[in-house]
Amino acid sequence: MIHTSLYELVLIDMGLDWSQIDILAPILCYVEHLHLVKNYCSKIFTQYQLPKDHFKLLKFINLEDNGICSWDEVDDFRKLKNLKRITLNKNLITKIYYKPGWQDLYCLSIEDNPIESYESID
């Protein structure tokens, strides 16, 4: 059953990895804010495809402290037309690169990541 009025879902420190989020995706199609702080979502788009229909309304995703090592794990979020904010604080990302997309993104939070060069932000 899909809950059409579920706007925000907070799943902090629950031991979830992205395979579990992928399973939940069909019932999250109306969620606009998704908080997955302190989980095990370190492998996202190198192992899974973005189910655009399930996250089509997503405006904010918080992936703080998930052990994400590579920008490749989050780059496919750029395909989400409504995504405005992404939080990647306290991960292990060393480089950020740009590919077209990110249409409405206005906030990228990357505190406490070992970014090697801020040229990659440009």
Secondary structure, DSSP 4 states (H G I P E B T S, - for coil): ---TT--EEE--SS---HHHHHHHGGGGTT-SEEE-TTS----STTTS---TTTSTT--EEE-TTS----GGGTGGGGG-TT--EEE-TTS--------S--TT--EEE-TT---S-GGGG-
